[in-house]
Amino acid sequence: MFSHLIRRGLVFLAAILLAGCNTVVLNPSGDIANQQGRLIVISTILMLLIIVPVIALTILFAWRYRKNNTAARYEPDWDHSTQLELVIWGVPLLIIIALGLLTWISTHTLDPYRKLSRLDAQRPIPENVKPLTVEVVALDWKWLFIYPEQGIATVNEMAAPVDVPIEFKITASTVMNSFYIPALAGQIYAMPGMQTKLNAVINKPGEFEGFSANYSGAGFSDMRFKFHGVSNEDFDAWVKKVKSGGGALKRTEYLALEKPSIKDPVQHFNAVDGTLFHAILNRCVAEGQVCMDKQMMTDKNVKDEATGAKEGAAKDAPQEVAQAGGQHHHE
């Protein structure tokens, strides 16, 4: 009876403590996030196999061998037990091996750069499904989403069809940031001058929260957006809605959008410059700026030419010395 009351009390306490928590990480709507959530649960259970007994035994020993318990066994000369040593060292070692194996497998399986092999645990990727490409730019302090195949762009709002793989290409305008939709997949860093990737899929329709998970300045806390998981028909309708309003997003408009601002409303652009993301990534949006990839290619060509010239001079030097020696001998 007493143990039953304790159990009910612990459950009630846990419910109170978790009442204000959003458990979307452990109850996501995307397959990648679902696998990550399951990984957290399994890892926690494996660690609790050690933590719970240690805590329980600590309390038990403190109570059993308290000062006024004269009935407890007193063995001052005891110092070793092979069986106990095997348990103390063997069980944690097995758990560490299990965690290491689990980490190794999941690290490769859940690699954000790896293309998806399934929609969920029961369904593989159909052969005729083409991934949806979304180019993501972290601005100060808002999110820009470019849909190159649809020819549209949005600010602080994005949508994707249910059960269609999404290929994100992610970068940032100024400082490092982090792109995170808990219901979809884990966070991926967005860095200026670099492109990171994320492959994911949403399996349930709904409206989900997306935000920045890396502090980036004054407007960081309001750097949020809505992610809509919709049917294919509703996604087509959403694209038509975006195309029906707003203007074109060209380089001039982007430079104005890039300026720091806080709590920006949702914006739609019915057309977008096809070279804009490449220019943002290579930091050459403004007129007259040299793109990083072109500059690096130029530097590489100059270096290769210089290396080739040195190698050629090194090959010619022995021949010139030999010719000079032969001429001197002839004289």
Secondary structure, 3 states (H helix, E strand, C coil): CHHHHHHHHHHHHHHHHCCCCCCHHHCCCEHHHHHHHHHHHHHHHHHHHHHHHHHHHHHHHHHHCCCCCCCCCCCCCCCCCHHHHHHHHHHHHHHHHHHHHHHHHHHHHCCCCCCCCEEECCEECCCCCCCEEEEEEEECCEEEEEECCCCEEEECEEEEECCCCEEEEEEECCCCEEEEECCCEEEEEECECCCEEEEECECCCEEEEEEECCCCCCCHHHCEEEEEEECHHHHHHHHHHHHHCCCEECHHHHHHHCCCCCCCCCEEECEECCCHHHHHHCCCCCCCCCCHHHHHHHHHHHHHHHHHHHHHHHHHHHHHHHHHHHHHHHC
